[in-house]
Amino acid sequence: MSDVMPVNRAVFDEVMVPNYNPAAMIPVRGEGSRVWDQEGREYIDFAGGIAVSCLGHCHPAMVNALTEQANKLWHLSNVLTNEPALRLATKLTQATFADRVYYANSGAEANEAALKLARRWALDVHGEGKDQIIAFHKGFHGRTFFTVTVGGQPAYSDGFGPKPGGIEHVAFNDLASLEAVMSEKTCAVMIEPLQGEGGVVPGTKDFLAGVRALCDKHNALLIFDEVQTGFGRTGTLYAYEQTGITPDILTTAKALGGGFPIGAMLTTANIAAHLKAGTHGSTYGGNPLGCSVAEAVMDVVNTPEVLNGVKAREALFKAALEKINEKFHVFEEVRGQGLLLGAALAEPYKGKARDFLLAAADEGLMVLIAGADVVRFTPSLVIPEVDIAQGMARFEKAVERVVAAVASKD
Ligand SMILES: *Cc1c(COP(=O)(O)O)cnc(C)c1O
């Protein structure tokens, strides 16, 4: 290995586009819910690569699937199909409302496909003029220009020139404001059943049922973006299963590949028929490597043991966070579902979520934030109890440090 070029964080600033600002430490190895950096320092992982590493790092089921496929066949393009893609699509359609699958490489691409399909469906079925896409303030749907414009954070879509048109935003969990802008011109409503990036905010059951009813009333498609909530994250394979309603299109990515880049759009046969041969595509979408890993992940995740285990771990996380809060009074609310949890900061800690993240990293714990006011937890769905306990002990120390730092400034 002596010929491997040594690199460190300073190299990032010399060779990388500055659109990210990664931490100073560079992880080199992971196993389960533990990660080690270049210096051999250990971290407990409550972030899971932003809700991706649903089976932790280097789970044997994933390693086996990937290495087995790596020795067989890597790539064909969509001029040909492949066995892992067909097996995974069969399992996804058997496990959900959907009859058809389109593969992408990321969440944004799955959403791009969903939005293009909705527009094409509306044009084919209802003719011109039915092109309004409605989405929600603080929603997040990816970073392609269409998806980022549908996302409800103008800061992410401003500054790139003219935006794709026909897109409107209304307040999340506010049915009246949705009703006010919907009409026969509405093509689709895109929504996260639980807003992730926007602050870990669950859509209420009544609101989601109301969204479904309005879509039915105005012949609009309901698109559930389950890129973050999907694949066991909330305790069912998909979050829609707990809402009492069914979307027309569902997008999934992140945990789908457990760390291998893959996304998918799921829909019914009737709607899928409008994405005819040649209308949309991707060179890598549905490639054998991604699909064999995702199939292996699904075989583990879509079992009562793992899904019930998510609920059990949710209870452990919530109890530990409440206990820390009893001592330090830093959270206004601990919310979320399954292992997509957010601790919303109370005064005087509002705006300081990043301070908690940095203090946690110093204590050997990786957490996430969701905006400036929420500390977010999206660990592995199979994180061992001992890692939860030790991680929470580290988090408590981090909280103590932030509290002391804020107090010393008063
Ligand atoms: C992360 C995320 C996306 C974007 O996924 P990428 O793989 O980063 O393109 C889209 N929607 C939601 C809800 C997400 O959380």
The ligand as an SDF file (V2000), in Angstrom:
LIG
                    3D

 15 15  0  0  0  0  0  0  0  0999 V2000
  -32.4380   13.2320    0.2570 C   0  0  0  0  0  0  0  0  0  0  0  0
  -33.7710   13.5070   -0.3100 C   0  0  0  0  0  0  0  0  0  0  0  0
  -33.9560   13.6960   -1.6960 C   0  0  0  0  0  0  0  0  0  0  0  0
  -32.7930   13.7530   -2.6630 C   0  0  0  0  0  0  0  0  0  0  0  0
  -32.1440   12.5300   -2.7810 O   0  0  0  0  0  0  0  0  0  0  0  0
  -30.7060   12.5040   -3.5250 P   0  0  0  0  0  0  0  0  0  0  0  0
  -30.3580   11.0480   -3.5260 O   0  0  0  0  0  0  0  0  0  0  0  0
  -29.8020   13.3450   -2.7000 O   0  0  0  0  0  0  0  0  0  0  0  0
  -30.8900   13.0580   -4.8610 O   0  0  0  0  0  0  0  0  0  0  0  0
  -35.2360   13.8620   -2.1680 C   0  0  0  0  0  0  0  0  0  0  0  0
  -36.2940   13.8540   -1.3420 N   0  0  0  0  0  0  0  0  0  0  0  0
  -36.1670   13.6960   -0.0050 C   0  0  0  0  0  0  0  0  0  0  0  0
  -37.3780   13.6730    0.8520 C   0  0  0  0  0  0  0  0  0  0  0  0
  -34.9010   13.5250    0.5490 C   0  0  0  0  0  0  0  0  0  0  0  0
  -34.7690   13.4060    1.8700 O   0  0  0  0  0  0  0  0  0  0  0  0
  1  2  1  0
  2  3  1  0
  2 14  2  0
  3  4  1  0
  3 10  2  0
  4  5  1  0
  5  6  1  0
  6  7  2  0
  6  8  1  0
  6  9  1  0
 10 11  1  0
 11 12  2  0
 12 13  1  0
 12 14  1  0
 14 15  1  0
M  END
$$$$
